Amino acid sequence: MEGPADTLSYMLLGYGVIFGIMVIYLISIAVRTRNLKQDEALLQELEKEKVQK
């Protein structure tokens, strides 16, 4: 009779893939937030120039 299957490596691989996807997602959110702030600053600058004219 055999014991339970040795699936520890698959479990660790699965956790690694999930963790990697989460890290990529968080980096994506950080980049999008930075770009949004840059766009906001540009729009505010354009609005200032429009008001001055």
N, CA, C and O atoms as a GROMACS GRO file, in nm:
protein
  212
    1MET      N    1   0.084  -0.118   0.000
    1MET     CA    2   0.000   0.000   0.000
    1MET      C    3   0.089   0.125   0.000
    1MET      O    4   0.189   0.131   0.072
    2GLU      N    5   0.051   0.222  -0.080
    2GLU     CA    6   0.131   0.344  -0.092
    2GLU      C    7   0.076   0.453   0.000
    2GLU      O    8  -0.041   0.452   0.036
    3GLY      N    9   0.164   0.546   0.036
    3GLY     CA   10   0.124   0.662   0.117
    3GLY      C   11   0.065   0.770   0.027
    3GLY      O   12   0.045   0.748  -0.092
    4PRO      N   13   0.038   0.885   0.085
    4PRO     CA   14  -0.017   0.995   0.006
    4PRO      C   15   0.082   1.043  -0.100
    4PRO      O   16   0.204   1.029  -0.084
    5ALA      N   17   0.030   1.099  -0.206
    5ALA     CA   18   0.114   1.148  -0.314
    5ALA      C   19   0.198   1.266  -0.266
    5ALA      O   20   0.154   1.346  -0.183
    6ASP      N   21   0.319   1.276  -0.319
    6ASP     CA   22   0.410   1.384  -0.282
    6ASP      C   23   0.385   1.502  -0.376
    6ASP      O   24   0.440   1.507  -0.486
    7THR      N   25   0.303   1.595  -0.333
    7THR     CA   26   0.266   1.709  -0.418
    7THR      C   27   0.314   1.842  -0.361
    7THR      O   28   0.266   1.948  -0.400
    8LEU      N   29   0.409   1.837  -0.269
    8LEU     CA   30   0.460   1.960  -0.208
    8LEU      C   31   0.519   2.054  -0.312
    8LEU      O   32   0.496   2.175  -0.306
    9SER      N   33   0.594   2.001  -0.408
    9SER     CA   34   0.656   2.087  -0.509
    9SER      C   35   0.550   2.157  -0.593
    9SER      O   36   0.568   2.274  -0.630
   10TYR      N   37   0.440   2.088  -0.626
   10TYR     CA   38   0.333   2.152  -0.702
   10TYR      C   39   0.264   2.262  -0.621
   10TYR      O   40   0.229   2.367  -0.676
   11MET      N   41   0.246   2.238  -0.492
   11MET     CA   42   0.184   2.339  -0.407
   11MET      C   43   0.273   2.464  -0.400
   11MET      O   44   0.225   2.576  -0.412
   12LEU      N   45   0.403   2.443  -0.381
   12LEU     CA   46   0.496   2.556  -0.374
   12LEU      C   47   0.501   2.630  -0.507
   12LEU      O   48   0.507   2.753  -0.509
   13LEU      N   49   0.498   2.558  -0.618
   13LEU     CA   50   0.497   2.620  -0.750
   13LEU      C   51   0.370   2.704  -0.767
   13LEU      O   52   0.374   2.815  -0.820
   14GLY      N   53   0.257   2.649  -0.724
   14GLY     CA   54   0.131   2.722  -0.732
   14GLY      C   55   0.133   2.850  -0.651
   14GLY      O   56   0.090   2.955  -0.699
   15TYR      N   57   0.184   2.842  -0.529
   15TYR     CA   58   0.195   2.962  -0.446
   15TYR      C   59   0.290   3.062  -0.509
   15TYR      O   60   0.266   3.182  -0.504
   16GLY      N   61   0.398   3.014  -0.568
   16GLY     CA   62   0.494   3.103  -0.635
   16GLY      C   63   0.430   3.176  -0.752
   16GLY      O   64   0.452   3.296  -0.770
   17VAL      N   65   0.351   3.104  -0.833
   17VAL     CA   66   0.284   3.166  -0.947
   17VAL      C   67   0.184   3.271  -0.898
   17VAL      O   68   0.180   3.382  -0.952
   18ILE      N   69   0.105   3.237  -0.798
   18ILE     CA   70   0.006   3.331  -0.744
   18ILE      C   71   0.075   3.455  -0.687
   18ILE      O   72   0.032   3.567  -0.711
   19PHE      N   73   0.182   3.434  -0.612
   19PHE     CA   74   0.256   3.547  -0.555
   19PHE      C   75   0.315   3.634  -0.665
   19PHE      O   76   0.309   3.757  -0.656
   20GLY      N   77   0.370   3.572  -0.769
   20GLY     CA   78   0.426   3.647  -0.881
   20GLY      C   79   0.321   3.732  -0.951
   20GLY      O   80   0.347   3.847  -0.985
   21ILE      N   81   0.204   3.675  -0.972
   21ILE     CA   82   0.095   3.749  -1.036
   21ILE      C   83   0.054   3.867  -0.949
   21ILE      O   84   0.028   3.975  -1.000
   22MET      N   85   0.047   3.847  -0.818
   22MET     CA   86   0.010   3.956  -0.727
   22MET      C   87   0.114   4.068  -0.732
   22MET      O   88   0.077   4.185  -0.732
   23VAL      N   89   0.241   4.034  -0.737
   23VAL     CA   90   0.347   4.135  -0.744
   23VAL      C   91   0.336   4.214  -0.874
   23VAL      O   92   0.347   4.337  -0.873
   24ILE      N   93   0.314   4.145  -0.986
   24ILE     CA   94   0.299   4.214  -1.114
   24ILE      C   95   0.178   4.306  -1.110
   24ILE      O   96   0.184   4.418  -1.161
   25TYR      N   97   0.068   4.262  -1.050
   25TYR     CA   98  -0.052   4.344  -1.040
   25TYR      C   99  -0.027   4.470  -0.956
   25TYR      O  100  -0.069   4.579  -0.994
   26LEU      N  101   0.042   4.454  -0.844
   26LEU     CA  102   0.072   4.569  -0.759
   26LEU      C  103   0.164   4.668  -0.829
   26LEU      O  104   0.146   4.789  -0.814
   27ILE      N  105   0.262   4.618  -0.904
   27ILE     CA  106   0.350   4.707  -0.980
   27ILE      C  107   0.268   4.782  -1.085
   27ILE      O  108   0.289   4.901  -1.106
   28SER      N  109   0.176   4.711  -1.150
   28SER     CA  110   0.090   4.774  -1.251
   28SER      C  111   0.007   4.886  -1.189
   28SER      O  112  -0.006   4.993  -1.248
   29ILE      N  113  -0.049   4.863  -1.071
   29ILE     CA  114  -0.128   4.966  -1.004
   29ILE      C  115  -0.041   5.086  -0.969
   29ILE      O  116  -0.084   5.200  -0.984
   30ALA      N  117   0.082   5.061  -0.922
   30ALA     CA  118   0.172   5.171  -0.887
   30ALA      C  119   0.206   5.254  -1.011
   30ALA      O  120   0.208   5.377  -1.004
   31VAL      N  121   0.233   5.189  -1.122
   31VAL     CA  122   0.267   5.261  -1.246
   31VAL      C  123   0.147   5.342  -1.294
   31VAL      O  124   0.162   5.457  -1.334
   32ARG      N  125   0.029   5.283  -1.290
   32ARG     CA  126  -0.091   5.354  -1.332
   32ARG      C  127  -0.118   5.475  -1.243
   32ARG      O  128  -0.157   5.580  -1.292
   33THR      N  129  -0.096   5.461  -1.113
   33THR     CA  130  -0.117   5.572  -1.021
   33THR      C  131  -0.019   5.686  -1.050
   33THR      O  132  -0.057   5.803  -1.052
   34ARG      N  133   0.106   5.650  -1.074
   34ARG     CA  134   0.206   5.752  -1.107
   34ARG      C  135   0.169   5.826  -1.236
   34ARG      O  136   0.177   5.948  -1.243
   35ASN      N  137   0.128   5.751  -1.338
   35ASN     CA  138   0.088   5.813  -1.465
   35ASN      C  139  -0.034   5.902  -1.447
   35ASN      O  140  -0.044   6.008  -1.508
   36LEU      N  141  -0.128   5.859  -1.364
   36LEU     CA  142  -0.248   5.939  -1.339
   36LEU      C  143  -0.212   6.071  -1.272
   36LEU      O  144  -0.266   6.176  -1.307
   37LYS      N  145  -0.120   6.067  -1.176
   37LYS     CA  146  -0.078   6.190  -1.108
   37LYS      C  147  -0.006   6.284  -1.205
   37LYS      O  148  -0.023   6.406  -1.198
   38GLN      N  149   0.074   6.228  -1.296
   38GLN     CA  150   0.142   6.310  -1.396
   38GLN      C  151   0.039   6.375  -1.489
   38GLN      O  152   0.052   6.492  -1.522
   39ASP      N  153  -0.060   6.299  -1.530
   39ASP     CA  154  -0.166   6.354  -1.616
   39ASP      C  155  -0.243   6.464  -1.545
   39ASP      O  156  -0.276   6.566  -1.604
   40GLU      N  157  -0.270   6.443  -1.416
   40GLU     CA  158  -0.342   6.543  -1.339
   40GLU      C  159  -0.262   6.673  -1.330
   40GLU      O  160  -0.316   6.782  -1.346
   41ALA      N  161  -0.131   6.660  -1.305
   41ALA     CA  162  -0.046   6.779  -1.296
   41ALA      C  163  -0.042   6.852  -1.430
   41ALA      O  164  -0.045   6.975  -1.434
   42LEU      N  165  -0.035   6.778  -1.539
   42LEU     CA  166  -0.034   6.841  -1.671
   42LEU      C  167  -0.165   6.914  -1.698
   42LEU      O  168  -0.164   7.026  -1.750
   43LEU      N  169  -0.276   6.852  -1.664
   43LEU     CA  170  -0.406   6.917  -1.684
   43LEU      C  171  -0.419   7.044  -1.599
   43LEU      O  172  -0.473   7.144  -1.646
   44GLN      N  173  -0.370   7.040  -1.476
   44GLN     CA  174  -0.376   7.159  -1.391
   44GLN      C  175  -0.290   7.270  -1.450
   44GLN      O  176  -0.329   7.387  -1.446
   45GLU      N  177  -0.173   7.236  -1.504
   45GLU     CA  178  -0.086   7.336  -1.566
   45GLU      C  179  -0.153   7.396  -1.690
   45GLU      O  180  -0.147   7.517  -1.711
   46LEU      N  181  -0.216   7.313  -1.769
   46LEU     CA  182  -0.286   7.363  -1.886
   46LEU      C  183  -0.403   7.454  -1.847
   46LEU      O  184  -0.431   7.554  -1.914
   47GLU      N  185  -0.470   7.419  -1.739
   47GLU     CA  186  -0.581   7.501  -1.690
   47GLU      C  187  -0.531   7.637  -1.643
   47GLU      O  188  -0.596   7.739  -1.668
   48LYS      N  189  -0.416   7.640  -1.577
   48LYS     CA  190  -0.357   7.767  -1.532
   48LYS      C  191  -0.324   7.855  -1.653
   48LYS      O  192  -0.350   7.975  -1.652
   49GLU      N  193  -0.266   7.794  -1.755
   49GLU     CA  194  -0.230   7.870  -1.875
   49GLU      C  195  -0.355   7.924  -1.945
   49GLU      O  196  -0.354   8.036  -1.997
   50LYS      N  197  -0.462   7.846  -1.945
   50LYS     CA  198  -0.586   7.889  -2.009
   50LYS      C  199  -0.648   8.007  -1.934
   50LYS      O  200  -0.701   8.099  -1.997
   51VAL      N  201  -0.642   8.004  -1.802
   51VAL     CA  202  -0.700   8.111  -1.720
   51VAL      C  203  -0.621   8.240  -1.738
   51VAL      O  204  -0.679   8.348  -1.739
   52GLN      N  205  -0.489   8.230  -1.752
   52GLN     CA  206  -0.404   8.348  -1.766
   52GLN      C  207  -0.424   8.419  -1.899
   52GLN      O  208  -0.399   8.539  -1.909
   53LYS      N  209  -0.466   8.348  -2.001
   53LYS     CA  210  -0.482   8.410  -2.134
   53LYS      C  211  -0.605   8.493  -2.146
   53LYS      O  212  -0.631   8.550  -2.252
   0.00000   0.00000   0.00000
